[in-house]
Amino acid sequence: MSKYSSYIAGNKERMLDELLELLRIPSVSADSDYSEDVHKAAGVVAEHLRKAGADNVEVASTPGFPVVYGEKIVDPKLPTVLVYGHYDVQPADPIELWTSPPFEPIIKKTDLHPEGAIFARGACDDKGQFFMHVKAFETMMQNGGVPCNVKFMIEGEEEVGSANLGWFVERNREKLSCDVILISDTGMIGPDQPSITTGLRGLSYVEVKVTGPNRDLHSGLYGGAVANPINILTQMIASLHDEHNRITVEGFYDKVLPVSDEEREGMARAPFSLEEYKKALDLSDVWGEEGYSTIERASIRPTLDVNGIWGGYIGKGAKTVIASYAEAKISMRLVPDQDPAEITQLFKTHFEKIAPSSVKVQVTPHHGGEPYVTGIDHPGYRAAASAMSQTFGKEALPMRSGGSIPILSLFERELGAKSILMGFGLDSDAIHSPNEHYGVKNYFMGIETIPLWFEAYTEEMK
Amino acid sequence: MSKYSSYIAGNKERMLDELLELLRIPSVSADSDYSEDVHKAAGVVAEHLRKAGADNVEVASTPGFPVVYGEKIVDPKLPTVLVYGHYDVQPADPIELWTSPPFEPIIKKTDLHPEGAIFARGACDDKGQFFMHVKAFETMMQNGGVPCNVKFMIEGEEEVGSANLGWFVERNREKLSCDVILISDTGMIGPDQPSITTGLRGLSYVEVKVTGPNRDLHSGLYGGAVANPINILTQMIASLHDEHNRITVEGFYDKVLPVSDEEREGMARAPFSLEEYKKALDLSDVWGEEGYSTIERASIRPTLDVNGIWGGYIGKGAKTVIASYAEAKISMRLVPDQDPAEITQLFKTHFEKIAPSSVKVQVTPHHGGEPYVTGIDHPGYRAAASAMSQTFGKEALPMRSGGSIPILSLFERELGAKSILMGFGLDSDAIHSPNEHYGVKNYFMGIETIPLWFEAYTEEMK
């Protein structure tokens, strides 16, 4: 119970209805059929900020979808917090796998959400989570005001790689100047175990093509005498891991920073059942780099995964063909201080080097993203740990996520501020998948926690 | 010049027109839209046999398309030859790649066919080649009769795996009884280099599936901690060849019969340019089992090729997914005395054995085929070598083909007779591909050669 609890309790119904209303707008940024809805969502968000008490609210246009801005400057001498989030959502397909229409939010109980969860595209990622900040802001404004300066930057292109956010940030450094960036677009370890994401992995993504003969060949007449591009590709990919499941690309690990024992111990204290993990995925065994736990393999260690592979005849029945070429999409998750551009180059050099003379090899880079980490000694982290511990009544733990939010490095570079990832979602919330949902309790825990974070952070900065 | 040459020369136009007429019938056995045409072709073939002088000609029905039978028994004490061929053809698609309509035969000159080649589906495989036997039969009948007994068995399902030929042969052992089977459904080494195919490879074809997690996973959140089915599949496939490009499946080579030095020397004398071979396929280097030549690798040695592979995201752009499963089609070409069923079982056992505990593996067998070989000491082979040498004025060489004609083993088992593969096609005739063609010269060389084979064979059997 905090000084904000009664206000939140008194406005529970409305705060929930407002979110459901926002979820009814299919603001799918990846599909141009929905661009009108994306613009509509931006307008609705701006209106909510105004009503909540923000000043200078604007729907700032960019070469893509607009960025919604708003602020409350109470005292230039006080610290300034920039709240970042996004109002756009992932496409809903495969639509047929949804048990209820993705843009007609309904509340259903689940094992992990006995108080009910909101089922809708964007419920957790990120409408439900950024809207907590709008409601928390309203709550503070209605209960003595914000303890420090607040700025909002809610974009509409996160699900398509924040294509124009960099463009916007570079042109608005002054307006966006801040001491810290607060984001709720990640998850917690468990429903009752608060945690703060201290690191995200970077990404290097390449497409490879191995070409053999200049045309498909009859496997009877040529089999055994010419290199089969599919066989060669499998050999090349297989050689990218050694017997300890370490990546063999030369120089791959050179810049990997060791993680402090303190943080590894913190991670080890996180409640985690390997049995349940395997059971949930129907695996008889896990896999990974020798010398690291499953949690560490999925967060603080770099990886190399084939995301797609194709070549030859993939229809029904049997066709005796030797394909002219085979292709694969390969991504590497990176950790501090690996540089995506450098890793991509190392991969290209290595992959071309291991190609036998019987084939030609082509490596095409896709977008990348830098790894990101915020130390547990950052005042914003300490504020988050304190705030979450109060509302959950349990110590908040640091946690590394295996995912990537490439834009964070840009924020740090352009605004000189670190990002605090205080998320309230769960891995099981099915973001990017059918039946995405977000716990009603998580939503309100967020609205309760955020004002406490502002208070704690302001204290930390005194 | 033989005693048949003037007759053939005198009827050249008609013999060519009759073939073109047959080629106009789209007897595509794989596509039910054409079944009427397949039956029509059978009737036309029967009519030609009758006109040529065959007795007891019938269009014998089977559970599938009919088998055309005809015979000329001149003396029970003389040897009997069974001529086998097929009147059905491959589908014409991709139709758009044909430079002229596949069922409107036209004669065009090519570099390899300066006298002109017949462009049409089935021109070489096998209408053009089996019809040579009908015309050669007519020629013999018009010039003193056949030197021994002849039987014709022309089927209509070869391009769909001779589904019902076994059924027909088992029910007509008496009628089909013979001393040797003569077939023109293969090729020669070169336009001026006659050769006789002494061996064909067998086939074992399997489909494999490697399953990891029970659903597609986010490669950021799970990457590095769970086995990626695509990575695992590539490792398993890569391990199927060792550093000498020998197949590692346990017991795979146990039953491989050594090829006689005499035959290997014969093969080595075949005109073959590795440079031209590489140039034609745009390869900087060939590949294959250590210790064998390219020709040997493609004919007398067993192989393992991936014919198709697929898994994960294969669309445009980048998707960071870990697929739930990955699949591949893998075929093995077999040589005497490897048994397809046994090899398939050896593969299944081996593949399941090398699968790591972090995945599940499924191996599904497709159809197989037995390898086949006819020794160069067989009277039918000697007759072919003698006949071809006369018409081509050059010694005919033995040659192994890497392809498979599974039905030959059935003939040997059911009729106790070996098959002589005296083909007149060229690798470049594009059978099964767009713009299939057959040299006009090859067609008439066949009609000239076949009667000489009958004389030589009858002599051999005295």
Interface residues (C-beta under 8 A of the other chain):
Chain A: R201 L203 Y205 G212 P213 N214 R215 L217 H218 S219 G220 L221 Y222 G223 G224 A225 V226 A227 N228 I230 N231 L233 T234 Q235 I237 A238 S239 H241 L281 D282 L283 S284 D285 V286 W287 G288 E289 T294 I295 R297 A298 R301 P302 T303 L304 D305 V306 N307 G308 I309 W310 G311 G312 Y313 I314 G315 G317 A318 K319 T320 V321 I322 A323 A326 A328 K329 S331 R333 P356 S357 S358 K360 H366 H367 S401 G402 G403 S404 D427 H432
Chain B: R201 L203 Y205 G212 P213 N214 R215 L217 H218 S219 G220 L221 Y222 G223 G224 A225 V226 A227 N228 I230 N231 L233 T234 Q235 I237 A238 S239 H241 L281 D282 L283 S284 D285 V286 W287 G288 E289 T294 I295 R297 A298 R301 P302 T303 L304 D305 V306 N307 G308 I309 W310 G311 G312 Y313 I314 G315 G317 A318 K319 T320 V321 I322 A323 A326 A328 K329 S331 R333 P356 S357 S358 K360 H366 H367 S401 G402 G403 S404 D427 H432
